[in-house]
Amino acid sequence: MIKRLTRITCRQAHVLLSERMDRPLSPLGRYRLYLHLKACDLCSRVDRQFDLMRRAVRRLGE
Ligand SMILES: [Zn+2]
């Protein structure tokens, strides 16, 4: 049951990743995303790209 609650699709993972660009995720959202990224190569690549973008945006703001 817990597994079903925490398992998300790639689509949902992408939504969480882009939400994370704007505001911090809820603990449950973060946990779900973390579990998904651990299991999914594709989304962990997307996660790295978002991370690079966040860093670039932060540098622009300085
Ligand atoms: Zn995925």
N, CA, C, O and the ligand as a Tripos MOL2 file, in Angstrom:
@<TRIPOS>MOLECULE
protein
  249   247    63     0     0
PROTEIN
NO_CHARGES

@<TRIPOS>ATOM
      1 N           0.8250   -1.2060    0.0000 N.3       1 MET1
      2 CA          0.0000    0.0000    0.0000 C.3       1 MET1
      3 C           0.8580    1.2550    0.0000 C.2       1 MET1
      4 O           0.6040    2.2090   -0.7360 O.2       1 MET1
      5 N           1.8910    1.2270    0.8540 N.am      2 ILE2
      6 CA          2.8030    2.3720    0.8510 C.3       2 ILE2
      7 C           3.4750    2.4960   -0.5120 C.2       2 ILE2
      8 O           3.6640    3.6000   -1.0220 O.2       2 ILE2
      9 N           3.8320    1.3620   -1.0920 N.am      3 LYS3
     10 CA          4.4730    1.3920   -2.4020 C.3       3 LYS3
     11 C           3.5700    2.0410   -3.4370 C.2       3 LYS3
     12 O           4.0150    2.8310   -4.2690 O.2       3 LYS3
     13 N           2.2940    1.6900   -3.3690 N.am      4 ARG4
     14 CA          1.3890    2.2520   -4.3620 C.3       4 ARG4
     15 C           1.2520    3.7640   -4.1610 C.2       4 ARG4
     16 O           1.1170    4.5220   -5.1210 O.2       4 ARG4
     17 N           1.2900    4.1770   -2.9090 N.am      5 LEU5
     18 CA          1.1860    5.6100   -2.6130 C.3       5 LEU5
     19 C           2.3890    6.3840   -3.1240 C.2       5 LEU5
     20 O           2.2590    7.5290   -3.5590 O.2       5 LEU5
     21 N           3.5370    5.7740   -3.0730 N.am      6 THR6
     22 CA          4.7490    6.5190   -3.3780 C.3       6 THR6
     23 C           5.1920    6.3510   -4.8240 C.2       6 THR6
     24 O           6.0310    7.1120   -5.3050 O.2       6 THR6
     25 N           4.6400    5.3670   -5.5200 N.am      7 ARG7
     26 CA          5.0970    5.1600   -6.8910 C.3       7 ARG7
     27 C           4.4460    6.1920   -7.8160 C.2       7 ARG7
     28 O           3.2250    6.3500   -7.8160 O.2       7 ARG7
     29 N           5.2450    6.8710   -8.5810 N.am      8 ILE8
     30 CA          4.7030    7.8580   -9.5130 C.3       8 ILE8
     31 C           5.1770    7.5320  -10.9210 C.2       8 ILE8
     32 O           6.1610    6.8160  -11.1050 O.2       8 ILE8
     33 N           4.4830    8.0530  -11.8940 N.am      9 THR9
     34 CA          4.8670    7.8540  -13.2820 C.3       9 THR9
     35 C           5.9330    8.8860  -13.6590 C.2       9 THR9
     36 O           6.1770    9.8450  -12.9260 O.2       9 THR9
     37 N           6.5640    8.6660  -14.8200 N.am     10 CYS10
     38 CA          7.5520    9.6260  -15.3160 C.3      10 CYS10
     39 C           6.9100   11.0040  -15.5010 C.2      10 CYS10
     40 O           7.5210   12.0340  -15.2140 O.2      10 CYS10
     41 N           5.6820   10.9990  -15.9790 N.am     11 ARG11
     42 CA          4.9700   12.2630  -16.1730 C.3      11 ARG11
     43 C           4.8470   13.0320  -14.8700 C.2      11 ARG11
     44 O           5.1060   14.2340  -14.8140 O.2      11 ARG11
     45 N           4.4490   12.3200  -13.8200 N.am     12 GLN12
     46 CA          4.3090   12.9720  -12.5150 C.3      12 GLN12
     47 C           5.6700   13.4310  -12.0000 C.2      12 GLN12
     48 O           5.7910   14.4830  -11.3710 O.2      12 GLN12
     49 N           6.6880   12.6240  -12.2790 N.am     13 ALA13
     50 CA          8.0270   13.0050  -11.8480 C.3      13 ALA13
     51 C           8.4470   14.3040  -12.5330 C.2      13 ALA13
     52 O           9.0460   15.1780  -11.9060 O.2      13 ALA13
     53 N           8.1300   14.4270  -13.8240 N.am     14 HIS14
     54 CA          8.4990   15.6530  -14.5380 C.3      14 HIS14
     55 C           7.7560   16.8610  -13.9770 C.2      14 HIS14
     56 O           8.3170   17.9520  -13.8780 O.2      14 HIS14
     57 N           6.4880   16.6600  -13.6100 N.am     15 VAL15
     58 CA          5.7270   17.7510  -12.9970 C.3      15 VAL15
     59 C           6.3990   18.1830  -11.6970 C.2      15 VAL15
     60 O           6.5660   19.3750  -11.4410 O.2      15 VAL15
     61 N           6.7840   17.2000  -10.8780 N.am     16 LEU16
     62 CA          7.4470   17.5370   -9.6170 C.3      16 LEU16
     63 C           8.7700   18.2530   -9.8630 C.2      16 LEU16
     64 O           9.1100   19.2020   -9.1570 O.2      16 LEU16
     65 N           9.5190   17.7910  -10.8760 N.am     17 LEU17
     66 CA         10.8060   18.4220  -11.1590 C.3      17 LEU17
     67 C          10.6220   19.8800  -11.5600 C.2      17 LEU17
     68 O          11.4000   20.7440  -11.1560 O.2      17 LEU17
     69 N           9.5900   20.1500  -12.3550 N.am     18 SER18
     70 CA          9.4420   21.5430  -12.7850 C.3      18 SER18
     71 C           8.8420   22.3920  -11.6650 C.2      18 SER18
     72 O           9.1390   23.5820  -11.5620 O.2      18 SER18
     73 N           8.0000   21.7880  -10.8280 N.am     19 GLU19
     74 CA          7.5110   22.5230   -9.6560 C.3      19 GLU19
     75 C           8.6520   22.9150   -8.7350 C.2      19 GLU19
     76 O           8.6620   23.9920   -8.1380 O.2      19 GLU19
     77 N           9.5980   22.0190   -8.6400 N.am     20 ARG20
     78 CA         10.7230   22.2520   -7.7310 C.3      20 ARG20
     79 C          11.5620   23.4580   -8.1580 C.2      20 ARG20
     80 O          12.2710   24.0580   -7.3500 O.2      20 ARG20
     81 N          11.4650   23.8010   -9.4630 N.am     21 MET21
     82 CA         12.1710   24.9840   -9.9320 C.3      21 MET21
     83 C          11.6090   26.2520   -9.2800 C.2      21 MET21
     84 O          12.3390   27.2140   -9.0410 O.2      21 MET21
     85 N          10.3190   26.2400   -9.0010 N.am     22 ASP22
     86 CA          9.6500   27.4490   -8.5140 C.3      22 ASP22
     87 C           9.5440   27.5030   -7.0030 C.2      22 ASP22
     88 O           9.6750   28.5710   -6.4060 O.2      22 ASP22
     89 N           9.3100   26.3620   -6.3830 N.am     23 ARG23
     90 CA          9.1170   26.3590   -4.9310 C.3      23 ARG23
     91 C           9.5090   25.0050   -4.3760 C.2      23 ARG23
     92 O           9.5220   24.0100   -5.1000 O.2      23 ARG23
     93 N           9.8290   24.9660   -3.0830 N.am     24 PRO24
     94 CA         10.2030   23.6860   -2.4800 C.3      24 PRO24
     95 C           9.0270   22.7150   -2.5050 C.2      24 PRO24
     96 O           7.8720   23.1150   -2.3560 O.2      24 PRO24
     97 N           9.3330   21.4460   -2.6950 N.am     25 LEU25
     98 CA          8.2850   20.4250   -2.7150 C.3      25 LEU25
     99 C           7.8850   20.0580   -1.2860 C.2      25 LEU25
    100 O           8.6340   20.2790   -0.3340 O.2      25 LEU25
    101 N           6.6970   19.4990   -1.1660 N.am     26 SER26
    102 CA          6.2780   18.9380    0.1180 C.3      26 SER26
    103 C           7.1660   17.7320    0.4220 C.2      26 SER26
    104 O           7.7550   17.1480   -0.4870 O.2      26 SER26
    105 N           7.2620   17.3590    1.6970 N.am     27 PRO27
    106 CA          8.0900   16.1790    2.0300 C.3      27 PRO27
    107 C           7.6510   14.9350    1.2560 C.2      27 PRO27
    108 O           8.4900   14.1500    0.8140 O.2      27 PRO27
    109 N           6.3430   14.7550    1.0910 N.am     28 LEU28
    110 CA          5.8670   13.5910    0.3400 C.3      28 LEU28
    111 C           6.2710   13.6900   -1.1310 C.2      28 LEU28
    112 O           6.6810   12.7000   -1.7360 O.2      28 LEU28
    113 N           6.1550   14.8690   -1.6910 N.am     29 GLY29
    114 CA          6.5600   15.0760   -3.0770 C.3      29 GLY29
    115 C           8.0360   14.7790   -3.2610 C.2      29 GLY29
    116 O           8.4400   14.1230   -4.2210 O.2      29 GLY29
    117 N           8.8350   15.2730   -2.3260 N.am     30 ARG30
    118 CA         10.2800   15.0300   -2.4120 C.3      30 ARG30
    119 C          10.5880   13.5500   -2.3190 C.2      30 ARG30
    120 O          11.4340   13.0360   -3.0510 O.2      30 ARG30
    121 N           9.8900   12.8560   -1.4060 N.am     31 TYR31
    122 CA         10.1170   11.4380   -1.1980 C.3      31 TYR31
    123 C           9.7320   10.6450   -2.4470 C.2      31 TYR31
    124 O          10.4630    9.7550   -2.8820 O.2      31 TYR31
    125 N           8.5820   10.9800   -3.0110 N.am     32 ARG32
    126 CA          8.1370   10.2980   -4.2260 C.3      32 ARG32
    127 C           9.1110   10.5150   -5.3610 C.2      32 ARG32
    128 O           9.4410    9.5860   -6.0990 O.2      32 ARG32
    129 N           9.5650   11.7370   -5.4960 N.am     33 LEU33
    130 CA         10.5000   12.0530   -6.5640 C.3      33 LEU33
    131 C          11.8150   11.3030   -6.3600 C.2      33 LEU33
    132 O          12.3820   10.7470   -7.3010 O.2      33 LEU33
    133 N          12.2820   11.2980   -5.1250 N.am     34 TYR34
    134 CA         13.5280   10.6060   -4.7920 C.3      34 TYR34
    135 C          13.4330    9.1290   -5.1610 C.2      34 TYR34
    136 O          14.3410    8.5820   -5.7860 O.2      34 TYR34
    137 N          12.3280    8.4810   -4.7730 N.am     35 LEU35
    138 CA         12.1520    7.0630   -5.0880 C.3      35 LEU35
    139 C          12.1040    6.8480   -6.5940 C.2      35 LEU35
    140 O          12.6810    5.8900   -7.1090 O.2      35 LEU35
    141 N          11.4260    7.7280   -7.2890 N.am     36 HIS36
    142 CA         11.3170    7.5610   -8.7370 C.3      36 HIS36
    143 C          12.6760    7.7360   -9.4080 C.2      36 HIS36
    144 O          13.0430    6.9680  -10.2970 O.2      36 HIS36
    145 N          13.4080    8.7420   -8.9780 N.am     37 LEU37
    146 CA         14.7050    9.0070   -9.6120 C.3      37 LEU37
    147 C          15.6680    7.8560   -9.3880 C.2      37 LEU37
    148 O          16.5010    7.5560  -10.2430 O.2      37 LEU37
    149 N          15.5510    7.2070   -8.2210 N.am     38 LYS38
    150 CA         16.4210    6.0740   -7.9430 C.3      38 LYS38
    151 C          16.1400    4.9250   -8.8930 C.2      38 LYS38
    152 O          17.0400    4.1530   -9.2250 O.2      38 LYS38
    153 N          14.8830    4.8090   -9.3360 N.am     39 ALA39
    154 CA         14.4820    3.6660  -10.1580 C.3      39 ALA39
    155 C          14.5000    3.9820  -11.6440 C.2      39 ALA39
    156 O          14.4130    3.0680  -12.4640 O.2      39 ALA39
    157 N          14.6110    5.2530  -12.0100 N.am     40 CYS40
    158 CA         14.3940    5.6230  -13.4120 C.3      40 CYS40
    159 C          15.5710    6.4380  -13.9530 C.2      40 CYS40
    160 O          15.8230    7.5630  -13.5200 O.2      40 CYS40
    161 N          16.2780    5.8430  -14.9060 N.am     41 ASP41
    162 CA         17.4450    6.5070  -15.5050 C.3      41 ASP41
    163 C          17.0600    7.7640  -16.2600 C.2      41 ASP41
    164 O          17.7270    8.7950  -16.1760 O.2      41 ASP41
    165 N          15.9680    7.6520  -16.9970 N.am     42 LEU42
    166 CA         15.5390    8.7750  -17.8270 C.3      42 LEU42
    167 C          15.2830   10.0080  -16.9600 C.2      42 LEU42
    168 O          15.7690   11.1000  -17.2530 O.2      42 LEU42
    169 N          14.5240    9.8180  -15.9080 N.am     43 CYS43
    170 CA         14.1750   10.9710  -15.0750 C.3      43 CYS43
    171 C          15.3700   11.4660  -14.2720 C.2      43 CYS43
    172 O          15.4420   12.6570  -13.9700 O.2      43 CYS43
    173 N          16.2960   10.6060  -13.9220 N.am     44 SER44
    174 CA         17.4480   11.1370  -13.2070 C.3      44 SER44
    175 C          18.3200   11.9720  -14.1400 C.2      44 SER44
    176 O          19.0070   12.8930  -13.6980 O.2      44 SER44
    177 N          18.2890   11.6430  -15.4430 N.am     45 ARG45
    178 CA         18.9740   12.5310  -16.4030 C.3      45 ARG45
    179 C          18.2660   13.8840  -16.4820 C.2      45 ARG45
    180 O          18.9110   14.9330  -16.4950 O.2      45 ARG45
    181 N          16.9370   13.8460  -16.5350 N.am     46 VAL46
    182 CA         16.1710   15.0920  -16.5600 C.3      46 VAL46
    183 C          16.4590   15.8980  -15.2890 C.2      46 VAL46
    184 O          16.6150   17.1180  -15.3320 O.2      46 VAL46
    185 N          16.5260   15.1920  -14.1660 N.am     47 ASP47
    186 CA         16.8160   15.8460  -12.8900 C.3      47 ASP47
    187 C          18.1530   16.5730  -12.9490 C.2      47 ASP47
    188 O          18.2710   17.7000  -12.4700 O.2      47 ASP47
    189 N          19.1590   15.9310  -13.5350 N.am     48 ARG48
    190 CA         20.4700   16.5830  -13.6370 C.3      48 ARG48
    191 C          20.3890   17.8260  -14.5150 C.2      48 ARG48
    192 O          21.0320   18.8380  -14.2360 O.2      48 ARG48
    193 N          19.5900   17.7410  -15.5790 N.am     49 GLN49
    194 CA         19.4530   18.9160  -16.4420 C.3      49 GLN49
    195 C          18.7800   20.0760  -15.7080 C.2      49 GLN49
    196 O          19.1910   21.2290  -15.8310 O.2      49 GLN49
    197 N          17.7390   19.7460  -14.9450 N.am     50 PHE50
    198 CA         17.0810   20.7890  -14.1550 C.3      50 PHE50
    199 C          18.0640   21.3850  -13.1530 C.2      50 PHE50
    200 O          18.0690   22.5910  -12.9080 O.2      50 PHE50
    201 N          18.8850   20.5270  -12.5870 N.am     51 ASP51
    202 CA         19.8500   20.9890  -11.6060 C.3      51 ASP51
    203 C          20.8320   21.9700  -12.2350 C.2      51 ASP51
    204 O          21.1490   23.0040  -11.6480 O.2      51 ASP51
    205 N          21.3120   21.6370  -13.4370 N.am     52 LEU52
    206 CA         22.2170   22.5500  -14.1450 C.3      52 LEU52
    207 C          21.5280   23.8800  -14.4290 C.2      52 LEU52
    208 O          22.1280   24.9460  -14.2940 O.2      52 LEU52
    209 N          20.2550   23.8000  -14.8260 N.am     53 MET53
    210 CA         19.5110   25.0190  -15.1160 C.3      53 MET53
    211 C          19.3700   25.8710  -13.8680 C.2      53 MET53
    212 O          19.5380   27.0900  -13.9120 O.2      53 MET53
    213 N          19.0560   25.2090  -12.7380 N.am     54 ARG54
    214 CA         18.9100   25.9610  -11.4810 C.3      54 ARG54
    215 C          20.2010   26.6910  -11.1370 C.2      54 ARG54
    216 O          20.1890   27.8540  -10.7340 O.2      54 ARG54
    217 N          21.3160   25.9790  -11.3060 N.am     55 ARG55
    218 CA         22.5970   26.6050  -11.0160 C.3      55 ARG55
    219 C          22.8680   27.7990  -11.9330 C.2      55 ARG55
    220 O          23.3490   28.8430  -11.4910 O.2      55 ARG55
    221 N          22.5500   27.6250  -13.2150 N.am     56 ALA56
    222 CA         22.7780   28.6930  -14.1850 C.3      56 ALA56
    223 C          21.9270   29.9060  -13.8180 C.2      56 ALA56
    224 O          22.3990   31.0420  -13.8660 O.2      56 ALA56
    225 N          20.6670   29.6580  -13.4520 N.am     57 VAL57
    226 CA         19.7730   30.7510  -13.0860 C.3      57 VAL57
    227 C          20.3050   31.4510  -11.8370 C.2      57 VAL57
    228 O          20.2850   32.6790  -11.7510 O.2      57 VAL57
    229 N          20.7740   30.6770  -10.8840 N.am     58 ARG58
    230 CA         21.3000   31.2670   -9.6580 C.3      58 ARG58
    231 C          22.5090   32.1490   -9.9650 C.2      58 ARG58
    232 O          22.6610   33.2320   -9.4000 O.2      58 ARG58
    233 N          23.3790   31.6620  -10.8830 N.am     59 ARG59
    234 CA         24.5460   32.4670  -11.2430 C.3      59 ARG59
    235 C          24.1340   33.7820  -11.8940 C.2      59 ARG59
    236 O          24.7350   34.8270  -11.6470 O.2      59 ARG59
    237 N          23.0850   33.7130  -12.7430 N.am     60 LEU60
    238 CA         22.6200   34.9320  -13.4040 C.3      60 LEU60
    239 C          22.1200   35.9440  -12.3810 C.2      60 LEU60
    240 O          22.2610   37.1520  -12.5690 O.2      60 LEU60
    241 N          21.5330   35.4410  -11.2960 N.am     61 GLY61
    242 CA         20.9660   36.3320  -10.2840 C.3      61 GLY61
    243 C          22.0050   37.0040   -9.4130 C.2      61 GLY61
    244 O          21.6960   37.9550   -8.6940 O.2      61 GLY61
    245 N          23.2390   36.5180   -9.4710 N.am     62 GLU62
    246 CA         24.2420   37.0750   -8.5610 C.3      62 GLU62
    247 C          24.8360   38.3870   -9.0740 C.2      62 GLU62
    248 O          25.6940   38.9760   -8.4160 O.2      62 GLU62
    249 ZN         10.8730    8.2820  -14.8510 Zn       63 ZN63
@<TRIPOS>BOND
     1     1     2 1
     2     2     3 1
     3     3     4 2
     4     3     5 am
     5     5     6 1
     6     6     7 1
     7     7     8 2
     8     7     9 am
     9     9    10 1
    10    10    11 1
    11    11    12 2
    12    11    13 am
    13    13    14 1
    14    14    15 1
    15    15    16 2
    16    15    17 am
    17    17    18 1
    18    18    19 1
    19    19    20 2
    20    19    21 am
    21    21    22 1
    22    22    23 1
    23    23    24 2
    24    23    25 am
    25    25    26 1
    26    26    27 1
    27    27    28 2
    28    27    29 am
    29    29    30 1
    30    30    31 1
    31    31    32 2
    32    31    33 am
    33    33    34 1
    34    34    35 1
    35    35    36 2
    36    35    37 am
    37    37    38 1
    38    38    39 1
    39    39    40 2
    40    39    41 am
    41    41    42 1
    42    42    43 1
    43    43    44 2
    44    43    45 am
    45    45    46 1
    46    46    47 1
    47    47    48 2
    48    47    49 am
    49    49    50 1
    50    50    51 1
    51    51    52 2
    52    51    53 am
    53    53    54 1
    54    54    55 1
    55    55    56 2
    56    55    57 am
    57    57    58 1
    58    58    59 1
    59    59    60 2
    60    59    61 am
    61    61    62 1
    62    62    63 1
    63    63    64 2
    64    63    65 am
    65    65    66 1
    66    66    67 1
    67    67    68 2
    68    67    69 am
    69    69    70 1
    70    70    71 1
    71    71    72 2
    72    71    73 am
    73    73    74 1
    74    74    75 1
    75    75    76 2
    76    75    77 am
    77    77    78 1
    78    78    79 1
    79    79    80 2
    80    79    81 am
    81    81    82 1
    82    82    83 1
    83    83    84 2
    84    83    85 am
    85    85    86 1
    86    86    87 1
    87    87    88 2
    88    87    89 am
    89    89    90 1
    90    90    91 1
    91    91    92 2
    92    91    93 am
    93    93    94 1
    94    94    95 1
    95    95    96 2
    96    95    97 am
    97    97    98 1
    98    98    99 1
    99    99   100 2
   100    99   101 am
   101   101   102 1
   102   102   103 1
   103   103   104 2
   104   103   105 am
   105   105   106 1
   106   106   107 1
   107   107   108 2
   108   107   109 am
   109   109   110 1
   110   110   111 1
   111   111   112 2
   112   111   113 am
   113   113   114 1
   114   114   115 1
   115   115   116 2
   116   115   117 am
   117   117   118 1
   118   118   119 1
   119   119   120 2
   120   119   121 am
   121   121   122 1
   122   122   123 1
   123   123   124 2
   124   123   125 am
   125   125   126 1
   126   126   127 1
   127   127   128 2
   128   127   129 am
   129   129   130 1
   130   130   131 1
   131   131   132 2
   132   131   133 am
   133   133   134 1
   134   134   135 1
   135   135   136 2
   136   135   137 am
   137   137   138 1
   138   138   139 1
   139   139   140 2
   140   139   141 am
   141   141   142 1
   142   142   143 1
   143   143   144 2
   144   143   145 am
   145   145   146 1
   146   146   147 1
   147   147   148 2
   148   147   149 am
   149   149   150 1
   150   150   151 1
   151   151   152 2
   152   151   153 am
   153   153   154 1
   154   154   155 1
   155   155   156 2
   156   155   157 am
   157   157   158 1
   158   158   159 1
   159   159   160 2
   160   159   161 am
   161   161   162 1
   162   162   163 1
   163   163   164 2
   164   163   165 am
   165   165   166 1
   166   166   167 1
   167   167   168 2
   168   167   169 am
   169   169   170 1
   170   170   171 1
   171   171   172 2
   172   171   173 am
   173   173   174 1
   174   174   175 1
   175   175   176 2
   176   175   177 am
   177   177   178 1
   178   178   179 1
   179   179   180 2
   180   179   181 am
   181   181   182 1
   182   182   183 1
   183   183   184 2
   184   183   185 am
   185   185   186 1
   186   186   187 1
   187   187   188 2
   188   187   189 am
   189   189   190 1
   190   190   191 1
   191   191   192 2
   192   191   193 am
   193   193   194 1
   194   194   195 1
   195   195   196 2
   196   195   197 am
   197   197   198 1
   198   198   199 1
   199   199   200 2
   200   199   201 am
   201   201   202 1
   202   202   203 1
   203   203   204 2
   204   203   205 am
   205   205   206 1
   206   206   207 1
   207   207   208 2
   208   207   209 am
   209   209   210 1
   210   210   211 1
   211   211   212 2
   212   211   213 am
   213   213   214 1
   214   214   215 1
   215   215   216 2
   216   215   217 am
   217   217   218 1
   218   218   219 1
   219   219   220 2
   220   219   221 am
   221   221   222 1
   222   222   223 1
   223   223   224 2
   224   223   225 am
   225   225   226 1
   226   226   227 1
   227   227   228 2
   228   227   229 am
   229   229   230 1
   230   230   231 1
   231   231   232 2
   232   231   233 am
   233   233   234 1
   234   234   235 1
   235   235   236 2
   236   235   237 am
   237   237   238 1
   238   238   239 1
   239   239   240 2
   240   239   241 am
   241   241   242 1
   242   242   243 1
   243   243   244 2
   244   243   245 am
   245   245   246 1
   246   246   247 1
   247   247   248 2
@<TRIPOS>SUBSTRUCTURE
     1 MET1         2 RESIDUE 1 A MET
     2 ILE2         6 RESIDUE 1 A ILE
     3 LYS3        10 RESIDUE 1 A LYS
     4 ARG4        14 RESIDUE 1 A ARG
     5 LEU5        18 RESIDUE 1 A LEU
     6 THR6        22 RESIDUE 1 A THR
     7 ARG7        26 RESIDUE 1 A ARG
     8 ILE8        30 RESIDUE 1 A ILE
     9 THR9        34 RESIDUE 1 A THR
    10 CYS10       38 RESIDUE 1 A CYS
    11 ARG11       42 RESIDUE 1 A ARG
    12 GLN12       46 RESIDUE 1 A GLN
    13 ALA13       50 RESIDUE 1 A ALA
    14 HIS14       54 RESIDUE 1 A HIS
    15 VAL15       58 RESIDUE 1 A VAL
    16 LEU16       62 RESIDUE 1 A LEU
    17 LEU17       66 RESIDUE 1 A LEU
    18 SER18       70 RESIDUE 1 A SER
    19 GLU19       74 RESIDUE 1 A GLU
    20 ARG20       78 RESIDUE 1 A ARG
    21 MET21       82 RESIDUE 1 A MET
    22 ASP22       86 RESIDUE 1 A ASP
    23 ARG23       90 RESIDUE 1 A ARG
    24 PRO24       94 RESIDUE 1 A PRO
    25 LEU25       98 RESIDUE 1 A LEU
    26 SER26      102 RESIDUE 1 A SER
    27 PRO27      106 RESIDUE 1 A PRO
    28 LEU28      110 RESIDUE 1 A LEU
    29 GLY29      114 RESIDUE 1 A GLY
    30 ARG30      118 RESIDUE 1 A ARG
    31 TYR31      122 RESIDUE 1 A TYR
    32 ARG32      126 RESIDUE 1 A ARG
    33 LEU33      130 RESIDUE 1 A LEU
    34 TYR34      134 RESIDUE 1 A TYR
    35 LEU35      138 RESIDUE 1 A LEU
    36 HIS36      142 RESIDUE 1 A HIS
    37 LEU37      146 RESIDUE 1 A LEU
    38 LYS38      150 RESIDUE 1 A LYS
    39 ALA39      154 RESIDUE 1 A ALA
    40 CYS40      158 RESIDUE 1 A CYS
    41 ASP41      162 RESIDUE 1 A ASP
    42 LEU42      166 RESIDUE 1 A LEU
    43 CYS43      170 RESIDUE 1 A CYS
    44 SER44      174 RESIDUE 1 A SER
    45 ARG45      178 RESIDUE 1 A ARG
    46 VAL46      182 RESIDUE 1 A VAL
    47 ASP47      186 RESIDUE 1 A ASP
    48 ARG48      190 RESIDUE 1 A ARG
    49 GLN49      194 RESIDUE 1 A GLN
    50 PHE50      198 RESIDUE 1 A PHE
    51 ASP51      202 RESIDUE 1 A ASP
    52 LEU52      206 RESIDUE 1 A LEU
    53 MET53      210 RESIDUE 1 A MET
    54 ARG54      214 RESIDUE 1 A ARG
    55 ARG55      218 RESIDUE 1 A ARG
    56 ALA56      222 RESIDUE 1 A ALA
    57 VAL57      226 RESIDUE 1 A VAL
    58 ARG58      230 RESIDUE 1 A ARG
    59 ARG59      234 RESIDUE 1 A ARG
    60 LEU60      238 RESIDUE 1 A LEU
    61 GLY61      242 RESIDUE 1 A GLY
    62 GLU62      246 RESIDUE 1 A GLU
    63 ZN63       249 GROUP 0 **** ****
